[in-house]
Amino acid sequence: MADSKASNFEFQVKQGEPTLVPPAEETEKGFYFLSNLDQITAIPVRTVYCYKSDSRGNEDAATVIKDALSKILVPYYPMAGRLCISAEGKLIVDCTGEGAVFVEAEANCEIEQLGDLTKPDPSILGKLVYVVPNASSILEMPLMVVQVTKFKNGGFTVGLSMNHCMKDGLCAMEFVNAWSETARGLDLKIPPFLDRTILKARNPPKIEFPHHEFAEIEDISNTKKLYEEEHMLYKSFSFDAHKLALLKKKAMEDGVLEKCTSFEALSAFVWRARSEALRMHPDQQTKLLFTVDGRSRFNPPIPEGYFGNAIMLTNSLCKAGELLNNPLSFTVGLVRKAIDMVTDSYMRSSIDFFEERRVRPSLTATLVISTWARLSFHTTDFGWGQPLCSGPVTLPEKEVVLFLSQGGGKKNIDVLLGLPASAMEIFEHLMHF
């Protein structure tokens, strides 16, 4: 895509009136159970897919995508319902069959004029995803909102807002790719496994492990003030195969580690760099949070096509001074320990912990790494070929760092994050090694 700095126009999008797209056939009604793993992740996630084909215009894009949506909402019928609160005080889906909200829109430019859409940019990308007016809580937001925006000269975007409580990243991509295949006239490969009660809390709950992911940390570094007083900058840093290899070599150079994965090395490197960039006090407890796919780690394993969140939040706690004064291998060891901690027993204990405490993870002095590198954004083809680019509209929280794959067979990982301006300057310097 072209450089957005060269664009001297004001990007405008004219949105049409929203309509509802119900399932194409009658579906099951009633209440649909959400597990505790779903309860923890109840936030809207907004993504955009950009398309332009040399052989096909955008005239029928909205119609094709809308018709396919109504068809895919038959097997995935809970997505056509609405969130409400159960008698137990937890989120549950009322399968009303109302449908997803759908909006057609038109942009005042060609799609190439948007610039670099590979990093979150709410000011531009936010116009490509419809936001329901006056919906201040997740209970007032539909589970799924779709906006198809046509650009001049044949390009278009598909902007999605879907509540994370309905599915994790892997499940979301299964759903979106099944939807796009339906648009191309293909049959559903793997029907969704809808029974989420397989991840129900035990009765009585049995908490067998400490769950520091929920721990409150005192902000002795006063980073809260830094975020409040300084302008936020969002930047993307690319780690190609060569740079990842150098990072792994650096993690193993002291002989403590015999092997190291790209995720372990990159997570450790970013955790250290961010702690340094935020000028954390040496005695500041800092927490790393990231998710591990629990599908194969549960016993028995989660069934293929599971519809819901099957990822488990794991954690590591350490003082900032320890992170920065020890070699990279030390931090990699912390990351590896957090991964190895995720067993069936630990995951069941975490589910039971939430059942008893009903608390969400504290994010003070915390880095949350969300790994989208395994998600097949670049394969979503509604009939116009693979997207020119795709990705998130914004970061869900200021503490979140995204790891994104560049797709197309490349093994590069883009690290996307936002930091206060002075911290970003330090972080950017630390990325050069």
RAGI-V11617 format. One record per pair of residues at least 24 apart in sequence whose C-alpha atoms are under 6 Angstrom apart, sorted by the first residue. I is the first residue (numbers start at 0). J is the second residue. If there is no record, write none. Layout:
{{I:J} {I:J}}
This chain:
{{0:111} {0:114} {0:115} {1:111} {1:114} {2:114} {2:115} {3:113} {3:114} {11:106} {11:107} {12:105} {12:106} {13:104} {13:105} {14:104} {15:103} {15:104} {17:101} {17:102} {18:100} {18:101} {19:98} {19:99} {19:100} {19:101} {20:69} {20:98} {20:99} {21:69} {21:96} {21:97} {21:98} {22:69} {22:72} {22:73} {23:69} {23:70} {28:94} {28:95} {29:93} {29:94} {30:92} {30:93} {30:94} {31:92} {32:91} {33:91} {34:199} {35:350} {36:308} {37:164} {37:308} {40:163} {40:164} {41:163} {41:164} {42:162} {42:163} {43:161} {43:162} {43:163} {44:160} {44:161} {44:162} {45:159} {45:160} {45:391} {45:392} {46:158} {46:159} {46:390} {46:391} {46:392} {47:157} {47:158} {47:389} {47:390} {48:156} {48:157} {48:389} {49:156} {49:386} {49:387} {49:388} {50:154} {50:155} {50:156} {50:386} {50:387} {51:154} {52:383} {56:153} {57:153} {61:147} {67:181} {67:182} {71:178} {82:138} {83:138} {99:143} {99:144} {100:144} {101:145} {101:146} {102:146} {103:146} {103:147} {104:148} {105:148} {105:149} {106:150} {108:150} {108:151} {109:150} {109:151} {110:150} {110:154} {119:391} {119:392} {119:393} {120:392} {121:392} {121:393} {124:392} {127:158} {128:158} {165:307} {166:307} {166:308} {167:308} {176:379} {179:380} {179:381} {182:381} {183:382} {191:304} {191:305} {191:306} {192:304} {192:305} {192:306} {193:306} {200:350} {200:351} {204:351} {206:348} {206:352} {207:348} {212:314} {212:360} {213:360} {213:361} {215:361} {216:363} {220:279} {220:280} {226:419} {229:419} {230:419} {230:420} {231:418} {231:419} {231:420} {232:417} {232:418} {232:420} {233:416} {233:417} {234:415} {234:416} {235:414} {235:415} {236:413} {236:414} {237:412} {237:413} {238:411} {238:412} {239:411} {240:411} {250:327} {250:328} {263:331} {264:331} {267:330} {267:331} {271:322} {276:422} {276:425} {276:426} {277:422} {281:319} {281:320} {282:318} {283:318} {283:319} {284:317} {284:318} {285:316} {285:317} {285:318} {285:364} {285:365} {286:315} {286:316} {286:365} {287:314} {287:315} {287:365} {287:366} {288:313} {288:314} {288:367} {289:313} {289:367} {289:368} {296:342} {296:343} {297:343} {298:343} {313:337} {366:398} {367:398} {367:399} {368:399} {368:400} {368:401} {369:401} {370:401} {370:402} {371:402} {371:403} {372:402} {372:403} {372:404} {377:406}}
